[in-house]
């Protein structure tokens, strides 16, 4: 199970870590932490040194009720950071977290190698065509509505069956356009209640029916700290527990804020196989 990033085949049969770099002022956990070049470079170096295969850059906060930002503002946040990272660490495999085709296009032109889209193409009708033209891996996430409306869109006939139906339609559309490397993310915390998030994790292995790599984005999310009656800052141990479960159920990529601990999860769970 491989994906092609800039001509380099990445084998996902051994799980990989995607380190999160939010360059937004209002992301739910690390918003505003990376305001200057030195803090960004230091954080990226730390994530690479700790074992991250990918760095995922986001310039648009997708937390519930996040403020909308223009495409121009998103580009102003993301493109200089891509160039900065690649200037310092030329071999870095950069994913860009965006639902806008314009941002995807310019991000890949600036040197990124993958697009991570929370809407699987639903929020920009040109996204799938753009990704197909760019010939890059594409992460498609399950969500209903948008970050402003998603928390009110949690009605499902059958949660996992509905998510699989969603992906079957999205995968077929992507394949028809010629997108080769697809990764699916069931979208923990997006248009799902606390109980639905745990149901989804409990049945995570059912997503393997798609025969595509699976990404688990559980890092420090509210399903952890609300269950434990704590805070995001105290959610690392809970994240490690749920990442371990996701790995045992077939996750190929862990998208995380804390790379070292995620790598330890992978190293230890691999010993079980």
Backbone as CSV, one residue per row, in Angstrom:
resi,resn,N_x,N_y,N_z,CA_x,CA_y,CA_z,C_x,C_y,C_z
1,UNK,0.858,-1.195,0.000,0.000,0.000,0.000,0.889,1.239,0.000
2,UNK,1.061,1.854,-1.178,1.978,2.987,-1.308,1.268,4.196,-1.910
3,UNK,1.853,5.374,-1.656,1.442,6.596,-2.345,2.696,7.247,-2.907
4,UNK,2.516,8.000,-3.983,3.637,8.632,-4.671,3.694,10.105,-4.313
5,UNK,4.744,10.497,-3.597,4.949,11.901,-3.240,6.220,12.403,-3.914
6,UNK,6.062,13.228,-4.927,7.204,13.785,-5.664,8.114,12.689,-6.206
7,UNK,7.527,11.601,-6.674,8.310,10.517,-7.239,8.861,9.546,-6.220
8,UNK,8.602,9.808,-4.948,9.058,8.926,-3.875,7.876,8.084,-3.401
9,UNK,8.036,6.754,-3.449,6.962,5.877,-2.992,7.009,5.741,-1.479
10,UNK,5.912,6.083,-0.833,5.797,5.983,0.618,4.962,4.752,0.944
11,UNK,5.558,3.822,1.651,4.900,2.561,1.995,4.081,2.753,3.265
12,UNK,2.765,2.691,3.129,1.871,2.906,4.265,1.465,1.607,4.944
13,UNK,2.050,0.481,4.499,1.758,-0.769,5.201,2.352,-0.734,6.607
14,UNK,3.431,0.064,6.779,3.891,0.439,8.116,3.344,1.828,8.397
15,UNK,2.560,2.016,9.461,1.911,3.314,9.703,2.909,4.466,9.792
16,UNK,2.455,5.615,9.350,3.265,6.822,9.337,2.587,7.917,10.178
17,UNK,3.403,8.920,10.548,2.903,10.044,11.334,2.885,11.302,10.487
18,UNK,1.790,12.036,10.577,1.642,13.346,9.948,1.597,14.382,11.064
19,UNK,2.623,15.237,11.108,2.670,16.267,12.137,1.878,17.495,11.719
20,UNK,1.123,18.043,12.646,0.240,19.183,12.374,0.975,20.493,12.611
21,UNK,0.898,21.399,11.638,1.424,22.758,11.788,0.312,23.727,11.396
22,UNK,-0.380,24.234,12.386,-1.453,25.192,12.120,-0.887,26.604,12.124
23,UNK,-1.014,27.293,10.992,-0.547,28.676,10.904,-1.767,29.601,10.903
24,UNK,-2.650,29.325,11.846,-3.867,30.112,12.030,-3.861,30.678,13.447
25,UNK,-4.556,31.795,13.671,-4.605,32.343,15.026,-5.640,31.674,15.922
26,UNK,-6.495,30.805,15.345,-7.651,30.331,16.110,-7.902,28.833,16.023
27,UNK,-6.882,28.033,15.708,-7.082,26.591,15.719,-7.340,26.130,17.150
28,UNK,-8.037,25.001,17.295,-8.575,24.641,18.611,-7.503,24.360,19.652
29,UNK,-6.322,23.888,19.231,-5.296,23.560,20.229,-4.080,24.470,20.145
30,UNK,-3.487,24.588,18.946,-2.211,25.308,18.837,-2.326,26.615,18.068
31,UNK,-3.531,27.166,17.987,-3.731,28.402,17.244,-2.874,29.539,17.778
32,UNK,-2.157,30.180,16.868,-1.346,31.332,17.238,0.016,30.998,17.804
33,UNK,0.349,29.714,17.915,1.642,29.334,18.499,2.813,29.620,17.575
34,UNK,2.563,29.624,16.263,3.666,29.716,15.305,3.542,31.019,14.516
35,UNK,4.060,32.086,15.135,3.868,33.424,14.583,5.102,33.973,13.875
36,UNK,6.241,33.335,14.049,7.443,33.836,13.397,8.245,32.674,12.838
37,UNK,9.208,33.007,11.977,9.927,31.964,11.246,10.711,31.042,12.167
38,UNK,11.272,31.566,13.234,12.093,30.714,14.102,11.259,29.669,14.817
39,UNK,10.071,30.042,15.305,9.237,29.052,15.992,8.728,28.007,15.009
40,UNK,8.429,28.417,13.783,7.975,27.466,12.765,9.093,26.497,12.403
41,UNK,10.271,27.025,12.130,11.406,26.170,11.758,11.739,25.205,12.891
42,UNK,11.748,25.698,14.119,12.076,24.841,15.260,11.049,23.732,15.436
43,UNK,9.766,24.064,15.254,8.723,23.053,15.414,8.798,22.000,14.313
44,UNK,9.012,22.438,13.079,9.124,21.482,11.969,10.343,20.592,12.163
45,UNK,11.474,21.175,12.561,12.677,20.369,12.809,12.416,19.330,13.885
46,UNK,11.731,19.742,14.946,11.433,18.801,16.029,10.560,17.661,15.524
47,UNK,9.536,17.969,14.733,8.638,16.922,14.236,9.367,15.968,13.301
48,UNK,10.228,16.514,12.436,10.999,15.662,11.526,11.956,14.775,12.319
49,UNK,12.665,15.375,13.278,13.617,14.617,14.091,12.931,13.509,14.886
50,UNK,11.681,13.753,15.273,10.946,12.768,16.066,10.330,11.666,15.202
51,UNK,10.362,11.838,13.878,9.939,10.754,13.008,8.753,11.022,12.105
52,UNK,8.291,12.260,12.020,7.155,12.556,11.143,7.538,12.328,9.681
53,UNK,6.672,11.638,8.953,6.869,11.451,7.508,6.313,12.636,6.737
54,UNK,5.203,13.183,7.226,4.538,14.311,6.560,4.377,15.465,7.550
55,UNK,4.389,16.689,7.025,4.010,17.880,7.788,2.763,18.455,7.129
56,UNK,1.701,18.601,7.907,0.412,19.065,7.383,0.201,20.519,7.785
57,UNK,0.214,21.413,6.804,0.090,22.848,7.065,-1.343,23.295,6.839
58,UNK,-1.900,23.969,7.827,-3.265,24.479,7.711,-3.326,25.974,7.918
59,UNK,-3.981,26.670,6.992,-4.141,28.115,7.104,-5.578,28.545,7.290
60,UNK,-6.456,27.551,7.519,-7.891,27.835,7.708,-8.356,26.941,8.843
61,UNK,-8.755,27.534,9.951,-9.190,26.734,11.093,-10.538,26.083,10.796
62,UNK,-10.601,24.761,10.978,-11.853,24.036,10.729,-12.532,23.621,12.024
63,UNK,-12.131,24.228,13.153,-12.822,23.919,14.403,-14.257,24.444,14.322
64,UNK,-15.180,23.875,15.116,-16.565,24.359,15.080,-16.643,25.861,15.348
65,UNK,-17.457,26.554,14.549,-17.699,27.986,14.693,-16.478,28.865,14.385
66,UNK,-15.471,28.297,13.729,-14.302,29.104,13.378,-14.695,30.215,12.410
67,UNK,-13.997,31.336,12.494,-14.251,32.442,11.578,-13.814,32.063,10.166
68,UNK,-14.581,32.538,9.199,-14.209,32.321,7.802,-13.046,33.251,7.461
69,UNK,-12.160,32.781,6.611,-11.084,33.635,6.097,-11.106,33.540,4.583
70,UNK,-10.662,34.572,3.931,-10.674,34.615,2.471,-9.601,33.694,1.918
71,UNK,-9.748,33.341,0.647,-8.726,32.542,-0.025,-7.401,33.289,-0.037
72,UNK,-7.464,34.599,-0.229,-6.240,35.402,-0.248,-5.514,35.326,1.091
73,UNK,-6.261,35.431,2.181,-5.653,35.347,3.509,-5.073,33.962,3.753
74,UNK,-5.803,32.916,3.342,-5.306,31.553,3.499,-3.999,31.369,2.729
75,UNK,-3.952,31.871,1.513,-2.725,31.785,0.712,-1.579,32.549,1.368
76,UNK,-1.878,33.724,1.914,-0.838,34.523,2.571,-0.271,33.817,3.791
77,UNK,-1.087,32.991,4.423,-0.623,32.234,5.583,0.188,31.012,5.182
78,UNK,-0.241,30.334,4.120,0.294,29.007,3.810,1.514,29.034,2.890
79,UNK,1.442,29.777,1.788,2.489,29.694,0.765,3.871,30.085,1.298
80,UNK,3.991,31.194,2.043,5.327,31.525,2.567,5.884,30.459,3.504
81,UNK,5.004,29.757,4.223,5.456,28.729,5.164,5.958,27.504,4.406
82,UNK,5.276,27.138,3.329,5.764,26.034,2.489,7.173,26.344,1.995
83,UNK,7.357,27.551,1.481,8.665,27.941,0.939,9.730,27.992,2.032
84,UNK,9.356,28.490,3.201,10.280,28.554,4.333,10.749,27.156,4.729
85,UNK,9.789,26.231,4.879,10.127,24.871,5.310,11.015,24.185,4.286
86,UNK,10.668,24.307,3.012,11.450,23.628,1.978,12.825,24.261,1.787
87,UNK,12.937,25.530,2.119,14.259,26.164,2.087,15.155,25.606,3.191
88,UNK,14.552,25.365,4.350,15.317,24.842,5.489,15.481,23.322,5.414
89,UNK,14.427,22.632,4.979,14.415,21.163,4.959,13.874,20.701,3.601
90,UNK,14.714,20.685,2.570,14.254,20.477,1.188,13.523,19.166,0.937
91,UNK,13.778,18.141,1.734,13.162,16.838,1.487,11.821,16.648,2.200
92,UNK,11.332,17.687,2.869,10.098,17.563,3.638,8.903,17.278,2.726
93,UNK,8.098,16.312,3.121,6.858,16.004,2.406,5.727,16.785,3.062
94,UNK,5.272,17.822,2.365,4.282,18.748,2.926,2.898,18.451,2.376
95,UNK,1.969,18.266,3.297,0.547,18.191,2.974,-0.077,19.538,3.312
96,UNK,-1.047,19.969,2.522,-1.726,21.229,2.809,-3.201,20.956,3.092
97,UNK,-3.625,21.419,4.251,-4.983,21.216,4.740,-5.858,22.354,4.214
98,UNK,-6.556,22.093,3.106,-7.395,23.122,2.490,-8.549,22.477,1.747
99,UNK,-9.658,23.216,1.649,-10.779,22.743,0.827,-10.920,23.594,-0.439
100,UNK,-9.974,24.500,-0.667,-10.043,25.408,-1.812,-9.078,24.969,-2.914
101,UNK,-9.596,24.847,-4.117,-8.758,24.411,-5.245,-7.677,25.432,-5.563
102,UNK,-7.977,26.702,-5.389,-6.991,27.755,-5.643,-5.789,27.616,-4.714
103,UNK,-6.063,27.330,-3.453,-4.987,27.143,-2.477,-4.226,25.859,-2.793
104,UNK,-4.962,24.807,-3.144,-4.318,23.536,-3.500,-3.358,23.726,-4.670
105,UNK,-3.808,24.407,-5.698,-2.990,24.629,-6.889,-1.694,25.349,-6.531
106,UNK,-1.816,26.466,-5.830,-0.630,27.262,-5.531,0.278,26.584,-4.508
107,UNK,-0.313,25.798,-3.617,0.489,25.082,-2.623,1.368,24.025,-3.280
108,UNK,0.801,23.280,-4.223,1.589,22.267,-4.930,2.656,22.941,-5.784
109,UNK,2.307,24.040,-6.423,3.297,24.780,-7.225,4.440,25.303,-6.358
110,UNK,4.137,25.578,-5.073,5.161,26.085,-4.152,6.021,24.966,-3.576
111,UNK,5.605,23.699,-3.812,6.442,22.592,-3.365,5.784,21.577,-2.461
112,UNK,4.515,21.796,-2.093,3.806,20.780,-1.311,3.568,19.549,-2.182
113,UNK,3.230,18.423,-1.555,3.101,17.190,-2.339,1.773,16.473,-2.141
114,UNK,0.902,17.004,-1.291,-0.345,16.297,-0.986,-1.402,17.307,-0.548
115,UNK,-2.671,16.994,-0.842,-3.777,17.852,-0.430,-4.655,17.087,0.565
116,UNK,-4.975,17.761,1.655,-5.803,17.204,2.720,-7.077,18.047,2.799
117,UNK,-8.188,17.495,2.334,-9.426,18.268,2.143,-10.512,17.773,3.094
118,UNK,-10.903,18.623,4.048,-11.930,18.244,5.020,-13.285,17.980,4.374
119,UNK,-13.488,18.459,3.154,-14.812,18.356,2.530,-14.879,17.335,1.410
120,UNK,-13.748,16.678,1.095,-13.702,15.696,-0.002,-14.230,16.274,-1.315
121,UNK,-14.011,17.564,-1.518,-14.418,18.207,-2.757,-15.799,18.837,-2.730
122,UNK,-16.530,18.719,-1.629,-17.894,19.259,-1.583,-17.940,20.780,-1.470
123,UNK,-16.902,21.395,-0.903,-16.935,22.844,-0.679,-16.316,23.643,-1.821
124,UNK,-15.761,22.947,-2.816,-15.212,23.616,-3.993,-15.351,22.649,-5.163
125,UNK,-16.226,22.981,-6.091,-16.520,22.061,-7.198,-15.316,21.818,-8.094
126,UNK,-14.294,22.661,-7.993,-13.112,22.495,-8.830,-11.993,21.687,-8.159
127,UNK,-12.192,21.297,-6.888,-11.104,20.655,-6.154,-10.678,19.330,-6.769
128,UNK,-11.619,18.435,-7.044,-11.249,17.119,-7.566,-10.563,17.235,-8.926
129,UNK,-11.071,18.114,-9.772,-10.439,18.312,-11.079,-9.024,18.875,-10.927
130,UNK,-8.851,19.764,-9.965,-7.533,20.357,-9.728,-6.547,19.303,-9.240
131,UNK,-6.971,18.475,-8.276,-6.097,17.422,-7.754,-5.739,16.432,-8.857
132,UNK,-6.719,16.094,-9.677,-6.457,15.168,-10.788,-5.413,15.747,-11.734
133,UNK,-5.527,17.039,-12.017,-4.566,17.701,-12.903,-3.170,17.743,-12.276
134,UNK,-3.121,17.964,-10.951,-1.843,18.085,-10.254,-1.167,16.731,-10.046
135,UNK,-1.972,15.651,-10.107,-1.441,14.283,-9.946,-0.718,14.104,-8.607
136,UNK,-1.396,14.493,-7.537,-0.839,14.347,-6.188,-1.782,13.521,-5.324
137,UNK,-1.276,12.923,-4.237,-2.165,12.215,-3.306,-3.204,13.159,-2.710
138,UNK,-4.363,12.583,-2.412,-5.502,13.379,-1.950,-6.153,12.686,-0.761
139,UNK,-6.190,13.402,0.361,-6.892,12.914,1.548,-8.304,13.482,1.513
140,UNK,-9.285,12.597,1.500,-10.679,13.037,1.514,-11.311,12.679,2.861
141,UNK,-11.844,13.688,3.515,-12.428,13.489,4.844,-13.950,13.497,4.778
142,UNK,-14.567,12.790,5.720,-16.023,12.825,5.841,-16.446,13.979,6.737
143,UNK,-17.350,14.791,6.207,-17.953,15.875,6.974,-19.289,16.185,6.332
144,UNK,-20.221,16.685,7.110,-21.466,17.222,6.559,-21.491,18.722,6.811
145,UNK,-21.982,19.465,5.841,-22.040,20.913,5.985,-20.669,21.536,5.901
146,UNK,-20.410,22.492,6.786,-19.130,23.173,6.848,-18.800,23.418,8.323
147,UNK,-17.612,23.961,8.640,-17.277,24.139,10.056,-18.284,24.961,10.854
148,UNK,-19.016,25.857,10.181,-20.015,26.666,10.884,-21.275,25.864,11.215
149,UNK,-21.623,24.903,10.363,-22.910,24.213,10.496,-22.802,22.765,10.948
150,UNK,-21.597,22.191,10.934,-21.471,20.736,11.073,-21.973,20.191,12.402
151,UNK,-21.858,20.966,13.473,-22.243,20.408,14.773,-23.757,20.206,14.903
152,UNK,-24.521,20.783,13.967,-25.972,20.579,13.954,-26.402,19.514,12.945
153,UNK,-25.418,18.874,12.300,-25.720,17.899,11.249,-25.237,16.510,11.660
154,UNK,-25.786,16.009,12.747,-25.294,14.750,13.307,-26.327,13.626,13.230
155,UNK,-27.321,13.767,12.364,-28.321,12.703,12.212,-27.868,11.709,11.143
156,UNK,-27.857,10.440,11.501,-27.466,9.366,10.585,-28.459,8.218,10.706
157,UNK,-28.750,7.554,9.601,-29.534,6.321,9.663,-28.695,5.210,10.270
158,UNK,-27.470,5.112,9.803,-26.491,4.148,10.317,-25.132,4.795,10.103
159,UNK,-24.467,5.166,11.181,-23.281,6.016,11.099,-22.241,5.477,10.128
160,UNK,-21.750,4.278,10.360,-20.665,3.755,9.538,-21.128,3.476,8.113
161,UNK,-22.341,2.934,7.979,-22.864,2.671,6.640,-23.009,3.975,5.848
162,UNK,-23.500,5.022,6.505,-23.648,6.314,5.834,-22.293,6.890,5.423
163,UNK,-21.286,6.740,6.280,-19.941,7.230,5.964,-19.356,6.443,4.793
164,UNK,-19.559,5.135,4.786,-19.058,4.319,3.681,-19.758,4.662,2.369
165,UNK,-21.036,4.969,2.435,-21.760,5.386,1.228,-21.199,6.706,0.710
166,UNK,-20.936,7.627,1.619,-20.331,8.915,1.277,-19.001,8.696,0.554
167,UNK,-18.155,7.835,1.128,-16.849,7.602,0.517,-16.955,6.863,-0.819
168,UNK,-17.897,5.964,-0.936,-18.024,5.231,-2.204,-18.328,6.196,-3.348
169,UNK,-19.172,7.190,-3.075,-19.509,8.191,-4.096,-18.317,9.089,-4.399
170,UNK,-17.616,9.528,-3.364,-16.462,10.405,-3.538,-15.307,9.684,-4.245
171,UNK,-15.067,8.439,-3.852,-13.997,7.651,-4.473,-14.284,7.448,-5.957
172,UNK,-15.532,7.103,-6.279,-15.904,6.876,-7.681,-15.691,8.140,-8.504
173,UNK,-16.055,9.280,-7.940,-15.886,10.543,-8.668,-14.408,10.864,-8.862
174,UNK,-13.609,10.633,-7.815,-12.168,10.902,-7.905,-11.501,9.980,-8.917
175,UNK,-11.863,8.711,-8.888,-11.287,7.743,-9.824,-11.658,8.086,-11.269
176,UNK,-12.889,8.515,-11.474,-13.339,8.857,-12.824,-12.526,10.009,-13.414
177,UNK,-12.026,10.874,-12.534,-11.218,12.015,-12.980,-9.739,11.648,-13.107
178,UNK,-9.377,10.472,-12.617,-7.999,10.022,-12.759,-7.131,10.204,-11.534
179,UNK,-7.731,10.476,-10.371,-6.941,10.590,-9.137,-6.534,9.185,-8.701
180,UNK,-5.234,8.978,-8.550,-4.717,7.642,-8.276,-4.561,7.382,-6.782
181,UNK,-3.863,8.273,-6.088,-3.540,8.047,-4.673,-4.567,8.713,-3.771
182,UNK,-5.432,7.906,-3.186,-6.484,8.380,-2.303,-6.271,7.848,-0.894
183,UNK,-6.553,8.692,0.085,-6.515,8.329,1.506,-7.818,8.806,2.105
184,UNK,-8.424,7.994,2.958,-9.694,8.430,3.550,-9.554,8.675,5.052
185,UNK,-10.255,9.703,5.486,-10.266,10.150,6.878,-11.728,10.246,7.298
186,UNK,-12.170,9.443,8.264,-13.589,9.454,8.626,-14.047,10.703,9.357
187,UNK,-13.118,11.579,9.727,-13.516,12.877,10.266,-14.001,12.864,11.704
188,UNK,-13.162,12.371,12.608,-13.522,12.436,14.026,-13.750,13.889,14.436
189,UNK,-14.906,14.148,15.052,-15.224,15.488,15.513,-15.930,16.366,14.499
190,UNK,-16.110,15.875,13.293,-16.759,16.665,12.247,-18.156,16.102,11.987
191,UNK,-19.178,16.865,12.343,-20.577,16.439,12.172,-20.841,15.112,12.891
192,UNK,-20.279,14.991,14.084,-20.478,13.775,14.877,-20.531,14.144,16.351
193,UNK,-21.440,13.499,17.074,-21.524,13.709,18.513,-20.394,12.963,19.215
194,UNK,-20.265,13.217,20.499,-19.264,12.509,21.292,-19.447,10.998,21.170
195,UNK,-20.687,10.545,21.329,-20.966,9.112,21.263,-20.694,8.556,19.868
196,UNK,-21.013,9.335,18.845,-20.774,8.879,17.471,-19.277,8.763,17.177
197,UNK,-18.473,9.650,17.742,-17.026,9.551,17.555,-16.491,8.235,18.109
198,UNK,-16.981,7.841,19.271,-16.515,6.582,19.861,-17.077,5.372,19.112
199,UNK,-18.297,5.485,18.620,-18.838,4.408,17.784,-17.995,4.246,16.524
200,UNK,-17.602,5.362,15.939,-16.788,5.333,14.726,-15.424,4.696,14.990
201,UNK,-14.801,5.059,16.104,-13.507,4.448,16.430,-13.676,2.957,16.715
202,UNK,-14.743,2.592,17.387,-14.994,1.188,17.709,-15.160,0.338,16.451
203,UNK,-15.666,0.950,15.381,-15.914,0.224,14.129,-14.952,0.664,13.016
204,UNK,-13.855,1.289,13.399,-12.912,1.881,12.441,-12.448,0.872,11.395
205,UNK,-12.272,-0.387,11.812,-11.745,-1.399,10.881,-12.691,-1.660,9.715
206,UNK,-13.977,-1.322,9.861,-14.932,-1.534,8.773,-14.609,-0.649,7.566
207,UNK,-13.896,0.449,7.793,-13.526,1.341,6.698,-12.504,0.704,5.763
208,UNK,-11.876,-0.371,6.208,-10.880,-1.040,5.375,-11.524,-1.679,4.140
209,UNK,-12.849,-1.792,4.135,-13.536,-2.340,2.968,-13.281,-1.484,1.724
210,UNK,-12.912,-0.211,1.926,-12.601,0.669,0.797,-11.282,0.281,0.124
211,UNK,-10.473,-0.501,0.817,-9.163,-0.921,0.310,-8.252,0.279,0.047
212,UNK,-8.415,1.331,0.850,-7.579,2.527,0.748,-6.906,2.788,2.100
213,UNK,-5.786,3.502,2.086,-5.156,3.871,3.358,-6.114,4.697,4.221
214,UNK,-6.043,4.477,5.531,-6.913,5.164,6.477,-6.105,6.132,7.329
215,UNK,-6.617,7.350,7.464,-6.004,8.347,8.333,-6.876,8.532,9.565
216,UNK,-6.246,8.566,10.728,-6.967,8.824,11.980,-6.506,10.160,12.546
217,UNK,-7.444,11.092,12.668,-7.146,12.399,13.239,-7.857,12.557,14.568
218,UNK,-7.225,12.048,15.617,-7.826,12.034,16.955,-7.144,13.000,17.914
219,UNK,-6.050,13.586,17.494,-5.166,14.302,18.390,-5.841,15.416,19.172
220,UNK,-5.886,15.239,20.491,-6.351,16.245,21.449,-7.772,16.749,21.162
221,UNK,-8.589,15.933,20.528,-9.940,16.371,20.189,-10.886,16.301,21.384
222,UNK,-12.028,16.964,21.233,-12.947,17.111,22.364,-13.502,15.781,22.854
223,UNK,-13.549,14.758,21.982,-14.024,13.453,22.437,-13.126,12.913,23.549
224,UNK,-11.889,13.373,23.595,-10.966,12.951,24.652,-11.166,13.792,25.901
225,UNK,-10.979,15.094,25.772,-10.954,15.900,26.994,-12.340,16.118,27.599
226,UNK,-13.385,16.039,26.786,-14.728,16.133,27.372,-15.084,14.854,28.114
227,UNK,-14.675,13.717,27.577,-14.913,12.450,28.263,-14.173,12.409,29.594
228,UNK,-12.965,12.966,29.608,-12.123,12.933,30.811,-12.335,14.152,31.705
229,UNK,-13.224,15.050,31.283,-13.490,16.272,32.044,-12.193,17.035,32.312
230,UNK,-11.417,17.205,31.238,-10.139,17.908,31.367,-10.062,18.993,30.298
231,UNK,-8.885,19.230,29.758,-8.693,20.284,28.757,-7.779,19.777,27.651
232,UNK,-7.745,20.513,26.547,-6.889,20.112,25.427,-5.441,19.941,25.856
233,UNK,-4.985,20.818,26.742,-3.593,20.769,27.191,-3.290,19.488,27.968
234,UNK,-4.326,18.827,28.467,-4.146,17.618,29.271,-4.560,16.357,28.513
235,UNK,-4.704,16.474,27.191,-5.286,15.381,26.407,-4.266,14.509,25.688
236,UNK,-2.979,14.651,26.015,-1.969,13.850,25.324,-2.087,12.368,25.660
237,UNK,-2.243,12.047,26.921,-2.350,10.639,27.288,-3.582,10.008,26.644
238,UNK,-4.694,10.705,26.661,-5.906,10.196,26.016,-5.721,10.031,24.518
239,UNK,-5.005,10.969,23.906,-4.702,10.855,22.478,-3.902,9.590,22.199
240,UNK,-2.930,9.308,23.040,-2.089,8.124,22.865,-2.928,6.847,22.963
241,UNK,-3.850,6.820,23.900,-4.727,5.651,24.042,-5.546,5.433,22.773
242,UNK,-6.175,6.489,22.271,-7.046,6.336,21.101,-6.234,6.093,19.832
243,UNK,-5.045,6.684,19.735,-4.186,6.383,18.587,-3.794,4.913,18.564
244,UNK,-3.538,4.360,19.730,-3.188,2.943,19.821,-4.337,2.070,19.325
245,UNK,-5.555,2.417,19.731,-6.732,1.668,19.279,-6.883,1.790,17.768
246,UNK,-6.706,3.012,17.250,-6.832,3.225,15.803,-5.805,2.392,15.034
247,UNK,-4.582,2.322,15.536,-3.558,1.513,14.888,-3.933,0.038,14.890
248,UNK,-4.469,-0.438,15.983,-4.864,-1.844,16.068,-6.033,-2.157,15.136
249,UNK,-6.788,-1.118,14.776,-7.929,-1.297,13.893,-7.608,-0.931,12.436
250,UNK,-6.326,-0.686,12.155,-5.931,-0.545,10.758,-5.529,0.826,10.278
251,UNK,-5.337,1.815,11.160,-4.919,3.151,10.713,-3.550,3.085,10.058
252,UNK,-3.415,3.780,8.938,-2.144,3.852,8.210,-1.391,5.151,8.455
253,UNK,-2.128,6.200,8.815,-1.514,7.495,9.124,-2.160,8.041,10.388
254,UNK,-1.329,8.509,11.317,-1.814,9.236,12.491,-1.495,10.711,12.282
255,UNK,-2.543,11.534,12.287,-2.341,12.988,12.155,-2.364,13.571,13.570
256,UNK,-1.219,14.146,13.993,-1.072,14.468,15.411,-0.352,15.798,15.647
257,UNK,-0.564,16.328,16.858,0.206,17.474,17.323,1.510,17.013,17.977
258,UNK,1.528,15.793,18.505,2.647,15.298,19.316,3.266,14.093,18.615
259,UNK,4.319,14.342,17.848,4.886,13.320,16.973,5.601,12.221,17.756
260,UNK,6.389,12.592,18.727,7.191,11.608,19.475,6.299,10.513,20.053
261,UNK,5.222,10.912,20.693,4.340,9.943,21.336,3.610,9.074,20.313
262,UNK,3.244,9.665,19.175,2.596,8.887,18.120,3.552,7.857,17.539
263,UNK,4.806,8.234,17.363,5.808,7.285,16.866,5.997,6.130,17.844
264,UNK,5.952,6.433,19.125,6.072,5.369,20.127,4.886,4.415,20.045
265,UNK,3.689,4.957,19.804,2.505,4.098,19.600,2.749,3.131,18.457
266,UNK,3.253,3.657,17.345,3.492,2.822,16.168,4.553,1.769,16.455
267,UNK,5.652,2.184,17.054,6.741,1.254,17.341,6.289,0.110,18.239
268,UNK,5.487,0.415,19.233,5.039,-0.623,20.165,3.971,-1.512,19.554
269,UNK,2.998,-0.926,18.844,1.949,-1.756,18.253,2.494,-2.634,17.139
270,UNK,3.543,-2.180,16.451,4.152,-2.999,15.417,4.752,-4.279,15.992
271,UNK,5.142,-4.246,17.245,5.700,-5.434,17.888,4.640,-6.508,18.099
272,UNK,3.376,-6.123,18.007,2.285,-7.104,18.180,2.064,-7.934,16.930
273,UNK,2.584,-7.449,15.788,2.323,-8.124,14.509,3.467,-9.090,14.197
